[in-house]
């Protein structure tokens, strides 16, 4: 069976570190948390968070669309400056995917 390869512009690891930091966790803690909460879709909350951050960055930078290498570098620099504010129990990137048990 062929393996799915995701194309990504930018630093995937750095973006995951920003995601974890936004939730007040280390990347290892975040992986463990998301694996426990979403065993079958562990990266879904991360991708949802990242999509929201991309839209936020684009709104803050009219005329830029994260198409160039400079845009991606500026986006990652912006992610690195974000202050932790999300709560993994109440943030939209997590509660959106919690299903009643």
N, C-alpha and C positions, 0 to 999 in steps of 0.2 A: 504494500500500500504506500503510495507517495506521501511524503511528509509535507504538511502545509508550511510554507515559508512566508512570514509576514514582512513586507517591505516597510521600512521606517526611515524617515528622514530625521536625523538628530540622534541624540544620545539616549537610547532607551533606558539604560541603567540610571543615568542622571535624572531622568524624568520619574522613574520609580522611587528614587531617593527623595525627590521633592514631594511625591505623593505620600510617602511614609512620614516625612517631616511635617507635612500639613496636618497629619493625623496625630502628631505628637509621639511617633514611634520610630524605631530604627527599621531599616528595610527588612531585617530578619523577623522582627516582631510583626510587621505589617503582613508579610507573607504567611506567617503562622496564623495570624488573626483571620485573614481572608480565606485561607485553606480550611480553617475550622468552620467558618460561617458559610462558605460557598464551595464545598468540596468539588463540585462538578463544573463550576464556572469561576474559579479563583481569580482570574484576571478581569472579569467583567466590571467590578467596581472601579478598578484602576483605569480601564479604558473609558468608562463613563466620566470619571474625574478629569482625565486628560482631555477629553473632548470639550468639557465645560471650560477648562483653563484655556484651551486654544481659542474658543469663542470669546472668552473674556479678553484675552490678549489682542485679538483682532479688533474688538470694540474699542480698546484703549489705543490702538494704532491704526487709525483709518487709512485706507489705501494699501495696507499690507495684508498679505494672504498666506503667510507661511509657505511661500513657494521657493524662495532663494535660500542659499546657505547662510547669508547674513540674517535673514528673517529667523531661521531656526536657531542660530547662535544667540540672537537677541531674545528670542522666546525662552531659551534655556537659562540665559542670564536672569531674566525676569522671574522664572520659576525659582531660581536659587535665592532670590531676595524676598520671596513670600514669607510672611510670618505664619506660624502654625495657627490654624483656626478651626479646622474641621474636627468633628467628633465622630468616630466610626460607628457609634450607636445611633446618631441622629442625622448625620450628613446625607444628602440626597444620593450620593454615589453608593451608599450602602443600603439605606432603607428602601430605595426603589426596587431592590432585588430580593428583599426578604419576603418569603412566602409563608403564609400560616402553616403551621405544622399540624 
